[in-house]
Amino acid sequence: MSENKDAISEEEAVQENIFQVTALIALLEQKGILTRQEVLDEVQGLKNRG
């Protein structure tokens, strides 16, 4: 299998996703759109439904 030089590892992809989600939550919280607790509650609700 040939390896793509631009490809990133699964671990790097997960880490990048964590940074992006964290940044979005922080920005939404700073703008007063939602609170961190609302996000945590929504995540818990998704886990309970899944």
C-alpha contacts under 8 A as a table, 3 or more apart, distances in Angstrom:
res1	aa1	res2	aa2	distance
3	E	7	A	7.59
4	N	7	A	5.22
8	I	12	E	6.08
8	I	13	A	6.56
9	S	12	E	5.13
9	S	13	A	6.26
10	E	13	A	5.01
10	E	14	V	6.17
11	E	14	V	5.15
11	E	15	Q	6.16
12	E	15	Q	5.04
12	E	16	E	6.09
13	A	16	E	5.12
13	A	17	N	6.19
14	V	17	N	5.07
14	V	18	I	6.24
15	Q	18	I	5.08
15	Q	19	F	6.34
16	E	19	F	5.14
16	E	20	Q	6.25
17	N	20	Q	5.11
17	N	21	V	6.14
18	I	21	V	5.28
18	I	22	T	5.99
19	F	22	T	5.16
19	F	23	A	6.05
20	Q	23	A	5.13
20	Q	24	L	6.22
21	V	24	L	5.11
21	V	25	I	6.19
22	T	25	I	5.18
22	T	26	A	6.15
23	A	26	A	5.10
23	A	27	L	6.16
24	L	27	L	5.17
24	L	28	L	6.10
25	I	28	L	5.21
25	I	29	E	6.05
25	I	36	R	7.00
25	I	39	V	7.72
26	A	29	E	5.10
26	A	30	Q	6.07
26	A	36	R	7.98
27	L	30	Q	5.01
27	L	31	K	6.18
28	L	31	K	5.20
28	L	32	G	6.32
28	L	33	I	5.27
28	L	34	L	6.00
28	L	35	T	7.76
29	E	32	G	5.08
29	E	33	I	5.90
29	E	34	L	5.27
29	E	35	T	5.29
29	E	36	R	6.70
30	Q	33	I	7.69
31	K	34	L	7.98
32	G	35	T	7.26
34	L	38	E	6.42
34	L	39	V	7.57
35	T	38	E	5.20
35	T	39	V	6.65
36	R	39	V	5.14
36	R	40	L	6.31
37	Q	40	L	4.95
37	Q	41	D	6.04
38	E	41	D	5.05
38	E	42	E	6.15
39	V	42	E	5.08
39	V	43	V	6.16
40	L	43	V	5.08
40	L	44	Q	6.19
41	D	44	Q	5.11
41	D	45	G	6.16
42	E	45	G	4.95
42	E	46	L	6.21
43	V	46	L	5.11
43	V	47	K	6.25
44	Q	47	K	5.04
44	Q	48	N	6.19
45	G	48	N	5.08
45	G	49	R	6.27
46	L	49	R	5.17
46	L	50	G	6.13
47	K	50	G	5.18
